[in-house]
């Protein structure tokens, strides 16, 4: 019997002065998470507060797909 992977969202970036540190921290987590156990969604928050679904943590957050939260 195969187990379903747990859904995990990694939020990074933001309007804070810690924006770049947040990206670095998210990169470290994303690079070391067990992808066989977790299905990872990367959600970057740009410096203006816009949310985007990203393919990785190294590209520009604004290049991701916009996310609208209800």
Secondary structure, DSSP 8 states (H G I E B T S, - for coil): -----EEEEEEEE-SSTTHHHHHHHHHHHHHHS-TTTEEEEEEEE-TTS-EEEES-SSS-GGGSEE----
